[in-house]
Amino acid sequence: MEPKKWVMLENHPEVMNQLAAKLGLSSELAFYDVWSLDEPELLAHIPRPAMALLVILPLTPAWDRDRRAEDAEKSDYEGSGPDEPVIWFKQTIGNACGSIGLLHCAINGEAAGCIQPGSDLEQIRRAAIPLKMKERADLLYNSAPFEAAHKSCVQLGDTVASSDGHSGQHFVAFVKAGGHLWELEGSRKGPLDRGALGDDEDVLSPRALDLGFRRVIKLEQEAEGADLRFSCIALSRKV
């Protein structure tokens, strides 16, 4: 049997807010466009603190080399249980990277306290906690509510929905949890602890950006690459 392959979602606030609502994240939270990483006036519309960033960016040769080198030193993730600092899912569904990125943003850190009781999101999170990596991946693969929520959002956004390949793009979630910045992506070997953040530092703080998203951009700049296209949205509490 062919493995599941979905239509890829757009990294757009309308899409991810709809998906979050379908799964059961509180309407008190919302995703906002991040128009700049350096200009405060272009970030002023985002309520702070921002809990998570969801980014889609191209897998450039420089970033690919860095990822391979980092993952070569790691074994497959063995974490599970209530003491786990973050909940991470291995991706086994084609083109589900956007939905899994949303999941990583919503079930970790401060956002986890805003999940609606009894919702699909709450049930997925609760069921995932005691499971190891493969069993967690199977949980998502076989989750009819997760698949239905994804499919309900494929026609939203500004671009034409497509299931043709991955387009060379990767969704990555950057989440503050337990005072640390976590990089969460289903195609890696596990969650990546990028370092400690202060109580007054959110995921859009200069330190968090340097430890996370901007580190990837710097890799491309140092390799003198030109492919710096990206889309970034931030999850925050509405004001």
Sequence and secondary structure as in RCSB ss.txt:
>XXXX:A:sequence
MEPKKWVMLENHPEVMNQLAAKLGLSSELAFYDVWSLDEPELLAHIPRPAMALLVILPLTPAWDRDRRAEDAEKS
DYEGSGPDEPVIWFKQTIGNACGSIGLLHCAINGEAAGCIQPGSDLEQIRRAAIPLKMKERADLLYNSAPFEAAH
KSCVQLGDTVASSDGHSGQHFVAFVKAGGHLWELEGSRKGPLDRGALGDDEDVLSPRALDLGFRRVIKLEQEAEG
ADLRFSCIALSRKV
>XXXX:A:secstr
    B       HHHHHHHHHHHTB TTEEEEE   SS GGGTTTS SSEEEEEEEEE  HHHHHHHHHHHHT  
     STT SS      SBT HHHHHHHHHHSSGGGGGGB TTSHHHHHHHHHTT  HHHHHHHHHT HHHHHHH
HTTTT SSS    S  TTEEEEEEEEETTEEEEE TTSSS EEEEE  TT  TTSHHHHHHTHHHHHHHHHHTT 
     EEEEEEE  
